[in-house]
Amino acid sequence: MVRRPHKKSRFGCTECKRRHMKCDEKRPICGNCVASERLCGYAELTVLAMQSGNTRAGKKRARSPASSSMPDTPPELTALAQPDPPVNILHVELFHHLSTQTFPSISETGSGRSLPLGEIIEFGLAAPYLLNELLALAALHLGIIRAPQKGKSPSVPAFCFASILGVHLLCDTLVFRDDANETFLDFLDRFIHYLRIHRGARTMIAGNWGALKQTSLEPVLSGSEASLRTKDEGRGDGDADVCNSLLARIRAAKLGAATTGTYEAAIESLQHSLNPSAAEGATAIEKMHGAVAWPVMVSAEYTDMLAQRRPEALVILAHYAVSLHACRDMWVFGDGGEFLIRSIDRYLGVEWAEWMEWPTRVSGVSERTNPFSA
């Protein structure tokens, strides 16, 4: 097959050179690598530029008779043979810091509660954007600990990073489902993984909420707090009564003090999450605040119970999904809320129908069908 002609890109990324494609040379990731989700790099740019400049200037080294009889070495090989600058040394430094400092600081290695870094990297080999995210997290960590004068000021970029990352992961989990090949339990595992990653990311801003409110983020944070405090008005579904009823069922089940306490805390956070969707005249953004608040507030103990497929934990998750359903017109969430409620309802079966009555009614789930087989 004849290769399509293209204008050579002298300083393009290594991936485009390998694929013989014209590179637009955008930094840090070129257009081709963004579209194909490949790892983009410009490791040998400096050396190639120096060599190219020498060639254009007509500077040629004297060659011995022996060397003149040898074929010319391709410029790319000559560039790669140069000892300086080190190839991708920044990536090596970031990866080393990720594995030795950053990841251990936000995960519970060996506890079974976090995916091993090696397994996450394996996923990243098939999805380069994940590798870029890992390196970006390491770079953020380095930027914080190496700052010459941190003082007591909070890191606004760290807060923005954690917030945006959380929304990104939630969208990826809810919207990009593999209905044909994935069971509900597979999906649930991915959702639990999102909860744990988001909880890890928020540790970067733990304890800084008050200080962050002294920055330019104050209107955003205060608005978010106000929307979560809003009382349920004009909806008629009585969200507070719903949470109280759910809490009464949990207490009546006599699950033990520790388990009951974990569920009580999750339901209290659930009330805050449902408040915006229950408020009359709430905006889409206010509803979104509620949808993303609950995953940040729930404890690791509740997440563990969810991983154990405990029915009560799944019922609470279905109630939370109502706040996702309230945001169904936003591209971030899509039909994720309805899907989650329908799937949990089908998984639990008729024995838990009374517990599931409110979320199934509010979301319009009227039949016990599930696109996944558990």
N, C-alpha and C positions, 0 to 999 in steps of 0.2 A: 504494500500500500504506500502511495506517495505521501510523504510527510508534508503537512501544510506549511507553506512558507511563512516566516515571521521575521521581524526585525530583531536582531540580537540585542539583548539587554546586558550591557557590559557589567553593570553593578547589581544585577538581580540577585534574589535569594538563592540559597543552595538547592532548595526543593524545586524551584522553577528550572534551574539549570539541569537538574537530574532528569526532569520530565520534558526537557527541551521545549519549554514554553516561554513566551515573552512575559517578563515580570514588570509590574508597574512600579516596583521599588518603594512601595509605601511602607512606612515604619509604624509600629513594630511588626505588623503582619501584612503582607501584600494581599492584593485582592484575590489572586488565585488560591492562596492558602486559606483565606477566610471562607471562600466558596466550597473548597474541598475538605475543610477541617483538617489541614495538615500542619505539622510543626514547622514554623517559618524561622529562618535564621540567616544572618549575614556574616558568618564567621570570618571568611577570608577577604572581606571587602577592602580593608586597609592595604593588605599586601598586594591585591590585584590592582588597586588604584596606583600604588607606587610603581609597580612593574609597568602598567600601561602608560604612565606618564613618562617613564624612561624610554619606552619604545617610541612614543610619539616624538620625543625630543631628539631621536636619532642616536642615542647613546648606546654603543655596542661594546661589549667586552672583547678584548683581544682573545683570539682562539688559537690554541696550539695546533700543529698539524694533525695530531692524534684526535683532538676534539673536533676538528673541522670535518673529519670523516664520519662522525657520529650523527645520527638524525637529531633534529631539534627536539628538545623536550617540550611538550605541550605547556602553555602558560599556566593552566589550572594545576598541573602537577608541580610545577616550579613553585607556585604560590603556596600550595599545601605543604611543601617541603621546608618552607621557611620556619625557623624556630619561633619567631615573634610576629604578630601577637598570638598567644595561645588560642587554640580553636575552642570557641564556646566556653571560655573559662568562666564567664558570668553564670551560664547555665549550670556548670559544675558546682560553683559556689552555692548557688541557690538550692540545688538539689541536695547538697551535703547539709545545708542548714535546715532544709525541710525535714530530712530524715533524722537528724540528730537533735534538733531543737524545736522547730515549729510544730511538727505533727505530734511528738510526745507531749507537748504542752497543752494540747487541746483534745487529746483522745485518752482513752483508758486502755492502754496497750496490755494485752494478755488477759483482760477481764471478760472478753467475749461480747462486750457492749459496743465495740467499735470495729470497723473493718480494718484489717491489717493494711499498712501502707503499701506493701507489695501487691496486694490484691487490687487496691485502688489504682496503682500505676498500671497494672495489667489492663484494667478498663480503659485507662488513658491512652494506651497504645492503639486502641481502636477508635478513640474519640480524642484527638489532639487538643480540643478546647479544654478538656479536663486537665491535661498536663500543663497547659498554659495557666489555668486557674491555680494549680498547686504551686507553680513557680511564682505566680503573682502573690499568693499568700505568704510564701517565704520571703519575698522581697518586702512586703508590708511589714512583716515581723522584724526583719533586719533594719528597716527604716525607723522603727520605733525604738529598738534597743540601742541603735547606734547614733541616735539623735544627740548632738553635742550638748543641747540644753533643753531637756524636756520640761523641767519645772513641774508645775502642778496642772498645767493646761491639758484638757482632754484632747484626744485625737479625733477631730471631726472627720478626716478621711477614713479612719478605721470604722467609725460608726456608719458612714455612708457605704463603705465596702460590705460590712456585715449585713446591713439592711438590704442592699441590692442583691447580694449573693443569696440571701434567704428567699427573696421573691423569685429569683432566677431558678433556684432549685425546686421551689414549690410548683412553678409553672411547668418545668421539665417533667416533674412527677405526674402532675394531673393531666396535662394536655397531651404529652407524647407517650401514650399508652400503646401497648402492642396487644390489641384485643384478640388477634388471631392465635397468638402463640403463648400468651401469658395468662396464668391462672390468677384468681383474686389474691391468693396468698403470696404469689410473686409480686403483685402490685403492692400489697400491704408491706412486704419487706422493703420495697423501694421507698414507700412513704415513711416507714420507720427510719430508714437510712437518712432521709431528708431531715427528720426531726432531730436526729443526733448530730448531723453536720451543722444544722442551724444553731443548735445549742452550743456546739463548740465555737462557732464563729462569734456568738454573742459574748463569750468570755473576754474578748478583746476590749469590750466597753463596759464590763461589769463594774459597778460602783461609781461610774462617771456620769450617771443620768443628771444629777443636780448640776454638776459642772458644765455638762453639755448645754443645759438650759441657759447658761450665761453666754453662749455663743450665738452665732447667726442662725443656729438651728432652733432657737427658742420658739418662734411661731409654729414651726412644724411639730415640735414635741408637745407643746401646750395644746395645740389643736387635736393631736392624737389622744392625749389624756382626756380632753373634754368629750370627745366622741365616745370613748370607752365608758365614761361615767353617765352618759345619757340614759334616762329612764325610758322604759318601753312605753311609747305613746301611740295611740291611734291605730295600732295594728290588729288588736283584738285577739291575738293568739296567746297573750299572757306569758311572755318568755320567762319572766321571773317565777311565775307559778310552775312553768314547765321544769325549770331547774330545781325548784323546791320539791316537786313531785319526784324527779329523778333522784334527788338526794335522799328522800324518804325511802325510796325503794332500795337504795344502796345500804342504808342503815338497817333496814328491816331484814336484809339478807344475812346479817351477822357474819361478815367476812373476816372479822378480826380487826383489832385496833389499827395496826399498821396499814393494812390494805384499805380499810375504810377511810383512814386519814388521807391516804394518797388520792383516793377517788374524790373525797370532799374538796381537796385543793384543786383538782382538775375541773370540777364542776363550778367552783368559785371563779376560776379563770374563764370558764365557758360562759358564765353570765356576762362578764366584761366583753367577751368576743361577740355575743349575740346582741348586746345593747344597740350598736349602731344600726344593724339591720332592722331592729324593732322600732327605731325612732322615726316619727313622722317627718317627712321632708329630708331625710338623710341623703347626702350626696353619695355618688359612686365611690369617691375617694374615702369618705368617712366609713362606708361599708367595708372598703378594702382594709382600712386600719384594723377593723375588728377581725377580718379573716386572717391577717398575718400576725395578730397579737397572740392568739392562743398557742400556736406552736412555740412561741418564745417563752411563754409563761409556764407551760407544763413541765413537770419534774422528770428527772431521769428514771425515777421509780415507776411513774405511770407509763413511760415509754417501754420499760422492761415488761410490764404487764401486758401492754399491747403486743409486744413481740411474742408473748406466751399465748396469744389468741384468747385471752380471758374475755368471756362474753360481756361482762360489765364494762370493761375498757373499750370494747368495740361499740357498745351502745353509746358511750360518751363521745367517741369519735364520730358516730353518725349524727349526734346532736350538733357537734361542731361543724359538720359538713353543711348544715343549714346556712351558716354564715358564708360558706363558699358558694352555695346555691344562690344566695342573695346577690352575688357578684358575677352571675353567669354571663352577663353581657360584656364583661371585660375579657380581653384576649388572654390575660394572665391565667384565668381560672376556667373559662369555657364551661363545659358540662361536668367538670370534675366533682362538684358537690353532689349533683343528682346521681352520678355514677357511683360515688362512694356510698351513699345511702342505700341505693338499690342493691349493691353488692353485699353490704353488711346484712341487710334485711334477708337476702337470699341465703347467705352463709349461716345465719343464726337459726332460721326456720321459724315455724309457727309457735314454738315454745316461748319465743321472745317477742311475739307480736305486740303485746301490751306495752312493753318497754319501748318498742320502735314506732308506736302509733304516731307520735308528734312529728318526728322527722320525715316519715313516709308521707304523711298528709300534707305537710307544708311544701315538700318538694314535688308533690304530684305523682309520687311513685305509688301506683294503684295495683300493680300486679307483681307477683313474686317471680320475676325473671332476671337473669343475670347473663351478660355477654360472656362471662368467664365461667368456667367450671372449677369449683374449689378443689 
